[in-house]
Amino acid sequence: MSDNGNEPVATSTPHTASSVKYISWTALALMTVSSVASLRPAPTMAVYGLACVFLYVLPAIVFLIPTALVSAELASGWSGGVYRWVTEGISPNMGFAAAWHQFAMTIFYYPTLLSFVASTLAYVINPSLASSGVFTAVVIIVVYWAGVLLALRGGIGVIAKLASSGVLVGTLVPGALLVLLGIVFLLQGNPSAAPMTGDAMLPAWTGIASIVLIVSNFGAYSGMEMNAVHVNELKNPAKQFPRAMFLAVALVLVILILPPLAISWVVPSQEISLTAGVMQAFSVVLAHFGLEWLVPIVGLAIVVASLAGFMTWLSGPSKSLLLVAKDGGYLPPYFQRTNKVGVQQNILVVQGWVTTLLALLFALVPAVSNAYWIFMTITTSVYLLVYLWLFVAAYRLRKIAPDHPRGYRAPALPLLCAVGLISSVAAIAISFVPPSQFGGGNPLSFIAIVGGGILLLGLIIPLALVKARKPSWKLPADDTEVA
């Protein structure tokens, strides 16, 4: 494999040209939106009123936009996603590490996302079920394995369609309804519950807590690059992937900013429930207009959007790990097996058993549930390592492969990489600040736990896999390993 980007690298499972199923660039954009944006954080950000614009726009400028533009250039020149980019820009071993870091985040992400699905579904069926660990565990397990079966049967085409419909039905339509009702509320002559003056544009400064609040929103944009692994499913990747990124950026900002604003107009900040979440906010807003009957429908729509996001995450990082295994032999042959439509079935199945175990533990054992947010902090920080390697690789590729064909060249790429790199480092550093959930615990204990977890997932495991790699793990190019 070349370090200068001039040699071709196998980036997908072997199939004939006629078996390729293309997706549209708008479908890829909506897949990206479904993996990044949702209405879930709307009530939390609504507490800050007009300041939520600043809290989302600043991280978008220093993190989201650099990530999107840099990913667009890399994808237009090198197919295969983060693994290929970092491999060509830094080294094959670092490429594997980047793919592993991207995949490792999903270990704890799936139970978190699907527990939100369970609580929203409970709100529709019977709100008391939201506090039931058994109900939550059952939903997590059933939905995960149903998602695996769907992915195995339909491949990327089904996932693209689900993501597109999920974003439309479960995010854009409910979000637009929320914003429309908020505007009507103001047009009726009602005063905004949150001040909409210039003084309210910035959040109140509370020292380190304010910095944590701003930087924590960097994580809200994680995943913009993830679906670059599907660039080969576009008919004209060089032109269509940048278009998909630009559309995704615009939609993500609209989805994250406007719904919280609408909630802040109608619901006073002291009445916004951070535990009941988005469904409580919808209930209050819809009740004001006598539309309570829409609450269950909105709940089901949000479930659909969450499931679409889940399917997108299910496909992206695991597919990237498959490409790593086939291209460099970094994983045992067992994990390189695919089904007849090229889906990474063994990776998904093994991950499913881990997800099932975590669902049972975190849903049924209170002590483990209380520690769950610590593990999420660790895995999110590990995921942010991906962006360090991404920005370094993009900068180096401009230097070592300036003439390599690119369908798109990001403007001021060195500046974008510098800003994105600094932002990523800041976000990782902030993860070491003990949050309020840590209570009166020893801050050094928290730092040791988080640091140890990042070290284990981010360094020790990928390094061990690199050291354990055997020549027999790299299969011949014509060995499809179809199970």
C-alpha angles and dihedrals in degrees: 000000000000124000093206098062095242100108121077117246126202106247107169142036113278113267135148118262091249091060094060112113110205125210127201122253090241089055090052090049090053090046088055092047091050091053094049114026131053140148091247097099094043097100092046093053093040088070088071094053115196090359089073087078090061092042090058102033097053094053088043091056096046100034117009098048095043090049093049096046095044092046090050092055094045094047092048090056106031124031122209104067131246095340093058093042095051092041092056095039100042117000142306092256091052089047089057090047090053092051090048093049090051091050096043092063091065092061090082099018097073096057090047095050094043092048086059088052089052094050092047092047090049089054088058097044105029121337091213089068090068090079094047113108091195092054091048093049093048093050093048093049097042095045094046095052092042088054091051092051091049092049092048093051101042109022123198096335093064092044092051092051092047092048093049094048092041094054091047099044100033105032116016097041097044090041092050090048091052093049093045092052090047091054091047089050090057094042089055087066097257115145117241112259088222123050113258097195131118091259090062096055094090125053118244111271112244101163120244091002090064092051090049090050093053097042093044088067089065085077090057088069097047113126101043090122097040099092092053084094086075094055090111089064090066118091093221107020097174093061103024101050094058089048090052091050094050093049091046092052092052094048093045092054092047093049095046098043111034101050094053089050091052092050091049090055094056107027121054111235093241090058097049109108112217091189098049086045129180096352092059090051092051090047093055095045095045092045090057089061095039092250099125090133089071094062097087091044091052089047092055091046091053089049089054091052092049091050090051090053090048092053091049092052090044090058104039111054094033090051089051090051089051091054089051091052094048097041102044107013092239094144132048116269090253089071092048095065118113134183125244093282093050098256118151095243101167094049090051094046095050090046087049092059090051091048091049091052092047091047091055093045099043095040098043106030111065095198091056092045090055090056095045096095089057091059091047089053090052096048093045090053090049089052090052088060086071089068093053090058092040095056093042091050093048092051093047093047090057087055103041099032106029093148097047108122113261125178090206133025117202113229116247091003096176090055092046090051093047093049093044092047094050091047092051092049090049092051092050091047092051089056087072092063108099110240125220091267089068089068116184094343122135108274090214089058090053092049090048093050095047094041092047092049093049089048092050099045097030102043118003099051098045090043090051091051091050091050092046094050115124130199088240090064091069104080125204114271092247094051104101094179091213110180 
